[in-house]
């Protein structure tokens, strides 16, 4: 499913116009990005938790040359599915 298909599904499920559903999805994406960008955490009961994780500095290899390279430490977005979402997926 791509973004436009998701907007269509949201519009159908909520009774909103496609334009309003698109604005709602864009607002959700912006809010999540802004909160995670500040290192925050978002918990939506039954759906899941968005958070920021830390990845340690590590060594890797350039696949073309085989040369050893240093990969810097980084913050990464994480999502942990909630109980209801897991149940729906495993139905």
C-alpha positions, 0 to 999 in steps of 0.5 A: 500500500502506498500513501495515496492508497492509505489516504483513500482507505482513511477517507473511506473508514472515517467519512472524511474527504480524500483531501481532509484525510491527506491533511490528517495523514500529513499532520500525523507524519509531521507530529511523529517526526517532530516529536522523535526529532526531539528525542521524544516517545509516542505511545498509542494504546493498542497500536504501538510505541514510536521511540528513538533508539541509539546505534553504537559506532561500529566497523563495516566493510565497503562491499565493492572494495572490501575496505574496512570503514567506520560507521558512526553512532546514530539515533534511529527511529523505532516502532514496537507494535502493541498487543491489539496490532499484533493480534490483528496481524496474527489473525 
